[in-house]
Amino acid sequence: KVVLMFASAYGNTAAIADALANGISRTGIRVESLNCEFTSTKELIKSIRKADAYLIGSPTLGGHAPTPIVSSLGTLLAEGDREKPVGIFGSYGWSGEALELLENKLRDGGFKFGFTPVKVKFSPNAGMIKTLEEIGTTFGRKLLSSQRTKQRPTTGGMSSSRSDPAI
């Protein structure tokens, strides 16, 4: 499961979130989309603890991330597992400071990125929506691949007695 947290002032960041979610869903991975403006901290913590990956998206408003995103980022930094991949996305009009904040805080917090941060100026067009869906699909495939790798036996299928010449 991927938890996708976002806020959207004019619908642009929500459109990016939807496109990424559509791409991830194509791989069979469940996406839980949470609009941080309407999600309680308790619900956010529960979702973060159950997720296999995290995506967080924000618009830049007046050079800043909206308060619900700053709060959700703090919760993710406190509750998130650094071994699970993270991705950031968002829209901006002039500067994009909110996206820089997310990227820097998560990188400094020890999180590993599952894709290059997605920064869209104003509104994503049809071509960008297609690209975002492809990014989501690739992210989902990588997540599935890493899950399969973790489930494989580390001995390569040989029993320890056969591989230990002392026995």
N, C-alpha and C positions, 0 to 999 in steps of 0.2 A: 504494500500500500504506500502511496505517495501522498503526503499532506501538502496541499498547495494553499498558501496563505497570501492574501493580497488586500489591497485597498485600491479604489479607483475613483478619481474625482470626476472625470468626464467620459468614462467608459472605455478609454484606450487601454489601460492596464488590464481591465477585465477582459477585453478582446484578446490580449496577449495570453492571459491565463487560460482562457477557453481553448485557444489554439494549441497551447502546450499540453493541456489536459486531453484534448482529442488525440493528439499524437501518442501520448503515453498509453491511453486507453486501448489503442490499436494493438498493443503488445499483450493485452490481457491483464495488465496491472490496474488495480482499482485506484482511482484518484479521489481524494476527499478535498473538495474546494471549500475554503473558509474565507468569507469576507470578514476581515479583521475588525471592521467597523461594527459588526453585529455578533461577534463571537466572544463568549466569556473566557476569562483566563483559565478557568477550570476545564472548559471544553477544549481549549487550545492545548493545555498540558496533556490531557488524555490523548488527544490526537497525535501530538509529537511523540509521546512514549510508545505508541503503537505503530508508528510509521517506519518504513524501510528507507525513506529518502524524504528530503524537505525542499520545497520550492517557496520562495518568498518574493513578492512583487510589490512595487510601489511607484506611484507617480512622484514627480518633484513639483512641489507647490511652494512658490516663493523661496526657492533655494533650499527647501527642507522636505523631509519625509513626513507624512501625516502622523499625528500622535498615535493612532492605533497600530501603525506599522512599527514605530519606535518601540512601543510596548511589546508587540509580538516578537520583535527581534530580540529584546531582552529575555523574553520567555524561552525562545529558541536557544539562545546562548546558554541559559541556565539549565535547560532540560534536554537539549538535543544530544545525540550520540555522535561524537566526532568521527566515528568509523563509517557513518552513513553519509552518502553524497548529498550535497546541497546545490541548489541553483537559484540564481537571482534574475529578475526581469523587471521591466517597467518602461514607462513612457516619460518623456520630458519635453519641454518646449524650448528652453534655451540652454540650460546648464547641466542638469542631471545629477545634482549633488546627492539626492536620496539614494541613487543607485551606487554611487561611490561610498556612501556611508554603509550600506548593506554589505558591499563587497569587502571593504576594509575591516569592518567589525567581525564578519564571519571568517575571513582569512586569518586575522589576528587571533581569533578564538580557536583556531586549529581545525576548522572545517575544511574538507576537500570538495572542490567544485566538480560537479558532474558534466558541466558544459560551460563554455565561455559566457559570462554575463550578457544577457540580451537587453540591449538599450535601443528603444525605438523612439525616434523623434516624432512627436505628435501622434498621429493615428496610423496603425499598421494597414497597409494596402493589401490587396488580394495576393500579390506575390509574396509579401512578407508573412501573411497568414500561412501560406503553404510552407514556407521555410520554417516557421515556428512549429508547425505540426511535425515536420521532419526532425527538428531538434528534439521534440518530445518523444518521437518514436525511437530515435537513437539513444536517448537517455533511458527509456524503458528497456530497450534491448541490453544495454550495458548493465542495468540493474539486475535483470534476469540472469545474465551471464555470471555476474559476481555472486549471485545467490547459488547458482549451480556449482560454481567453483568451491564455495564454502561447504557444500554438502558432500563433495567427493571425498573418499577416503584418502588419507595422506600417504599410505603405505604403497600405493600403486597397485593394490589388489593382492600383494604377496603377504603371506602370514609372517609374523616376526621370526618364527623359528626357521623358515626357509632363507630369510635374508640375513640371519645372524650365523656366521660360520662357527661360532663357539658352541652351538647346540647340535 
